[in-house]
Amino acid sequence: MGKGKLQDRIALITGASRGIGRAAALEIARAGAHVILVARTEGGLTEVDDEIRAFGGSATLAPLDVRDYAGIDRLGAAVFERWGKLDILVGNAGLLGNLSPLGHILPDDWQRLMDVNLTANWRFIRSFDVLLRQSDAGRAIFVTSGVTQSCKAYWGGYTITKAGLDAMVKTYAAELATTNVKANLLSPGPIRTHLRAKAYPGEDAAKLPTPEDLAPLFVEMAAPDFTKTGEIIRFAR
């Protein structure tokens, strides 16, 4: 494999076993980075690892539920011990939850959405901020959604957690202003994923862009020459 845009950089991707996370991990690895793959399902991670090795890339598997906050801290310590830095953080893992009126969301379901979509990403920032600052060009990318603008009925749980994510990442970017780290949000729009199929079961998925179509944008945003920060970058179809 020849030298790529992200040659020898260290990248961590959450939700890396399928969908957007898998496609991002493969594309980032093709660009030359060593990828740390985070997801709950070890079997899914092994399959992605096999794909990466098939084209000459390299990966480290980190089976982890992102609600295991102590586990995130342990992962941060392990990355520090092995590499002393992190160049790229991709916060992609997310839950849609049940689409229902706000007053009908069960407390446990509300908490799960907050835990995965918002608090877990804060915990990754908390654990990996110091490592991103050790990079010559740290890049943090978090996956958001256009529903934060539309605030559609019955999408409250998902929308509110993603709106919180937007505010958190923009705040983080402002705090990084005097560093080499850039933090941005990526808004994919409609993409052919399991989450999308759950939200729109009657939709013709064949008409939607695929995660593979989106993946090059992750490489662009993760590159040292990407200078935007504190922005929502929307995928142009």
C-alpha positions as CSV (number, residue, x, y, z in Angstrom):
1,M,0.0,0.0,0.0
2,G,1.4,3.4,-1.0
3,K,1.7,6.4,1.2
4,G,-1.6,8.1,1.8
5,K,-2.9,11.5,3.1
6,L,-3.0,10.1,6.7
7,Q,0.2,8.1,6.6
8,D,1.4,6.9,10.0
9,R,-1.3,8.8,11.9
10,I,-3.2,7.2,14.8
11,A,-7.0,7.3,14.5
12,L,-9.7,6.1,16.8
13,I,-13.2,5.5,15.4
14,T,-16.3,4.6,17.5
15,G,-19.2,2.6,16.1
16,A,-16.6,1.1,13.7
17,S,-18.2,-2.4,13.2
18,R,-20.8,-1.3,10.6
19,G,-22.4,1.5,8.6
20,I,-20.7,4.9,8.6
21,G,-18.2,4.0,11.2
22,R,-17.0,0.9,9.3
23,A,-16.7,2.9,6.0
24,A,-14.8,5.7,7.8
25,A,-12.4,3.3,9.4
26,L,-11.7,1.5,6.1
27,E,-11.1,4.8,4.2
28,I,-8.9,6.3,7.0
29,A,-6.9,3.1,7.0
30,R,-6.5,3.2,3.2
31,A,-5.2,6.7,3.6
32,G,-2.3,5.3,5.7
33,A,-3.5,5.7,9.3
34,H,-3.4,3.0,12.0
35,V,-7.0,2.7,13.1
36,I,-8.2,1.8,16.6
37,L,-11.6,0.2,16.1
38,V,-14.2,0.7,18.8
39,A,-17.6,-1.1,18.9
40,R,-19.6,-3.4,21.1
41,T,-19.4,-6.4,18.8
42,E,-16.0,-8.1,18.6
43,G,-17.2,-10.2,15.6
44,G,-18.0,-7.1,13.6
45,L,-14.7,-5.5,14.5
46,T,-12.8,-8.7,13.4
47,E,-14.5,-8.5,10.0
48,V,-13.4,-4.9,9.6
49,D,-9.9,-5.8,10.7
50,D,-9.8,-8.5,8.1
51,E,-10.8,-6.1,5.4
52,I,-8.1,-3.6,6.5
53,R,-5.4,-6.2,6.5
54,A,-6.5,-7.4,3.1
55,F,-5.3,-4.1,1.5
56,G,-2.2,-3.8,3.7
57,G,-3.6,-1.6,6.4
58,S,-3.3,-2.0,10.2
59,A,-5.7,-1.8,13.0
60,T,-6.1,-2.4,16.8
61,L,-9.4,-3.8,18.0
62,A,-11.0,-2.3,21.1
63,P,-14.3,-4.0,21.9
64,L,-16.1,-1.6,24.1
65,D,-19.6,-0.4,24.9
66,V,-19.3,3.4,24.8
67,R,-21.5,3.6,28.0
68,D,-18.6,1.9,29.8
69,Y,-17.0,5.2,30.8
70,A,-14.3,3.6,33.0
71,G,-13.5,1.5,29.9
72,I,-13.0,4.7,27.9
73,D,-10.6,6.0,30.5
74,R,-8.7,2.7,30.3
75,L,-8.6,2.9,26.6
76,G,-7.1,6.4,26.8
77,A,-4.4,5.2,29.1
78,A,-3.6,2.3,26.8
79,V,-3.3,4.6,23.8
80,F,-1.0,6.9,25.8
81,E,1.1,3.9,26.8
82,R,1.5,2.7,23.2
83,W,1.6,5.8,21.2
84,G,1.8,8.8,23.5
85,K,-0.7,10.7,21.3
86,L,-3.9,10.5,19.2
87,D,-4.0,12.2,15.8
88,I,-7.7,11.6,14.9
89,L,-10.8,11.0,17.0
90,V,-14.0,10.1,15.2
91,G,-17.1,10.0,17.5
92,N,-19.6,8.1,15.3
93,A,-21.4,5.7,17.6
94,G,-25.0,6.7,18.1
95,L,-28.6,5.6,18.8
96,L,-31.8,6.6,17.2
97,G,-34.1,5.5,20.0
98,N,-37.8,5.1,19.6
99,L,-39.7,7.8,17.6
100,S,-42.4,9.0,19.9
101,P,-43.9,12.1,21.6
102,L,-41.6,13.6,24.2
103,G,-44.0,12.8,27.0
104,H,-44.0,9.1,26.0
105,I,-40.3,8.5,26.0
106,L,-39.5,6.0,28.8
107,P,-36.9,7.4,31.3
108,D,-34.6,4.4,30.7
109,D,-34.7,5.1,26.9
110,W,-34.1,8.8,27.4
111,Q,-31.1,8.0,29.6
112,R,-29.7,5.5,27.1
113,L,-29.9,8.2,24.3
114,M,-28.1,10.7,26.5
115,D,-25.5,8.2,27.6
116,V,-24.6,7.1,24.0
117,N,-25.1,10.2,21.9
118,L,-23.9,12.9,24.3
119,T,-22.2,11.7,27.5
120,A,-20.0,9.1,25.8
121,N,-18.7,11.7,23.4
122,W,-17.9,14.0,26.3
123,R,-16.1,11.1,28.0
124,F,-14.0,10.6,24.9
125,I,-13.1,14.3,24.8
126,R,-12.3,14.1,28.5
127,S,-10.0,11.1,28.1
128,F,-8.4,11.9,24.8
129,D,-8.0,15.7,24.8
130,V,-4.5,15.5,26.3
131,L,-3.6,12.9,23.6
132,L,-5.0,15.0,20.7
133,R,-2.9,18.0,22.0
134,Q,0.2,15.8,21.7
135,S,-0.4,15.5,18.0
136,D,1.1,18.0,15.6
137,A,-2.4,18.3,14.0
138,G,-5.0,16.7,16.2
139,R,-8.4,16.3,14.5
140,A,-11.7,15.5,16.3
141,I,-14.8,14.7,14.2
142,F,-18.2,14.0,15.6
143,V,-21.2,12.8,13.6
144,T,-24.3,14.9,14.0
145,S,-27.6,15.2,12.1
146,G,-29.7,17.7,10.2
147,V,-32.6,17.1,12.5
148,T,-31.1,19.5,15.0
149,Q,-32.3,22.3,12.6
150,S,-35.7,20.9,11.7
151,C,-36.7,19.7,15.2
152,K,-39.3,17.2,13.7
153,A,-42.1,15.9,15.8
154,Y,-41.5,12.6,17.5
155,W,-37.7,12.8,17.0
156,G,-37.2,14.6,20.3
157,G,-34.8,12.2,22.1
158,Y,-32.4,11.9,19.1
159,T,-32.7,15.6,18.1
160,I,-32.0,16.9,21.6
161,T,-29.0,14.7,22.2
162,K,-27.5,15.7,18.8
163,A,-28.2,19.4,19.5
164,G,-26.3,19.0,22.7
165,L,-23.5,17.3,20.8
166,D,-23.4,20.3,18.4
167,A,-23.1,22.7,21.3
168,M,-20.5,20.6,23.1
169,V,-18.2,20.2,20.0
170,K,-18.4,23.9,19.1
171,T,-17.5,24.8,22.7
172,Y,-14.6,22.3,22.6
173,A,-13.4,23.9,19.4
174,A,-13.4,27.3,21.0
175,E,-11.3,26.0,23.8
176,L,-8.8,24.6,21.3
177,A,-8.3,27.9,19.5
178,T,-4.7,28.3,20.6
179,T,-3.7,24.7,19.9
180,N,-3.0,22.5,16.9
181,V,-6.3,20.6,17.4
182,K,-9.4,21.2,15.3
183,A,-12.8,19.9,16.3
184,N,-15.8,19.7,13.9
185,L,-19.1,18.1,13.3
186,L,-20.0,16.1,10.2
187,S,-23.6,16.0,9.1
188,P,-24.1,13.1,6.6
189,G,-27.7,13.7,5.6
190,P,-29.7,10.7,4.4
191,I,-27.3,7.8,4.1
192,R,-28.1,4.1,3.5
193,T,-27.6,2.8,7.1
194,H,-29.5,0.6,9.6
195,L,-30.4,3.7,11.6
196,R,-31.9,5.3,8.5
197,A,-33.9,2.2,7.7
198,K,-35.3,2.0,11.2
199,A,-36.4,5.7,10.9
200,Y,-37.8,5.4,7.4
201,P,-38.8,1.7,6.8
202,G,-40.7,2.4,3.6
203,E,-38.0,4.4,1.9
204,D,-36.2,3.1,-1.2
205,A,-32.7,2.8,0.3
206,A,-31.2,2.2,-3.2
207,K,-31.7,5.9,-4.0
208,L,-29.6,7.0,-1.0
209,P,-25.8,7.6,-0.9
210,T,-23.9,4.8,0.8
211,P,-21.5,5.1,3.8
212,E,-18.7,4.4,1.3
213,D,-19.8,7.6,-0.7
214,L,-19.5,9.6,2.5
215,A,-16.2,8.1,3.8
216,P,-13.7,10.3,1.8
217,L,-15.1,13.3,3.7
218,F,-13.7,11.8,7.0
219,V,-10.3,11.6,5.4
220,E,-10.5,15.2,4.3
221,M,-11.6,16.4,7.7
222,A,-8.9,14.3,9.5
223,A,-6.0,15.6,7.4
224,P,-3.4,18.0,8.9
225,D,-4.2,20.5,6.1
226,F,-7.9,20.7,7.1
227,T,-8.1,24.1,8.9
228,K,-11.8,24.6,9.7
229,T,-12.8,24.2,13.3
230,G,-16.0,24.6,15.3
231,E,-18.1,24.0,12.2
232,I,-20.8,21.6,10.9
233,I,-19.5,20.2,7.7
234,R,-22.4,18.9,5.5
235,F,-21.9,16.0,3.0
236,A,-22.6,17.4,-0.5
237,R,-24.2,14.7,-2.6
